[in-house]
Each structure stands twice: as C-alpha cells, then as structure tokens.
C-alpha cells in the first residue's frame, strides 16, 4: 500500500513531511475522517484524543510511561487494542 506524505508541524516550529493516512473509527456514528501519522517502524498507530470524542473505546489495555513521537514527549499514554 502506498501512503501519501503530508506536511506535519512539529512543536519546535519545524515542518516535516511524514506518511499519513485518513482513518475513520468503526464506532463513529458520523464517519468523520481524521489524519493519522503512520510510523512504519512501529506496531502502534498514534492518534489524537480528539479523534475519539463521543466514541466509547473503554479503558486502556495498558499505558506507556514515556513515548517519544515526532519530537513530542508524551507521558502515561493510554494504549487501546482497536
């Protein structure tokens, strides 16, 4: 599968080109599309919390203490098997 590359602004103010995919969550009654960054070296997809508004995905299966992603340092990140 070929994925389009999108320009993604980083917290530092720099803009990088990254592979992205449009996703729709199964339980989203409105079928809203969100842009998700794809990390080909990872087994996980990182998605913004705002993409899950109004969707009950339950409690996380686990949490990641420290996640470094596109120069962001995220702590106590919930992991869901969706």
Steps between C-alpha positions, in 0.01 A plus 500: 500500500630848419426779744500869415746725681367804685676796654483469879587795729721405794497666844838657415336694216668290232287326238580145391351283229362175644292209368135549601172320454139610529325283757141459613425332832251211478283627785481858373134550405590804284783326312736798549841457337813581701859528387727244671878495480638163397827375646612207289744389770233477768228255592279781626309782335503832684168683478387824666259474791267741319442226243319295762247759618160337541643150446516259792825306458505383861788492742854472362658154480828645621687829533836613366699692760701704248431523126715710271320575174587765240696694762214485748562342838173349620457345842251244632363435149194268482525202263181350354464191283253624241 
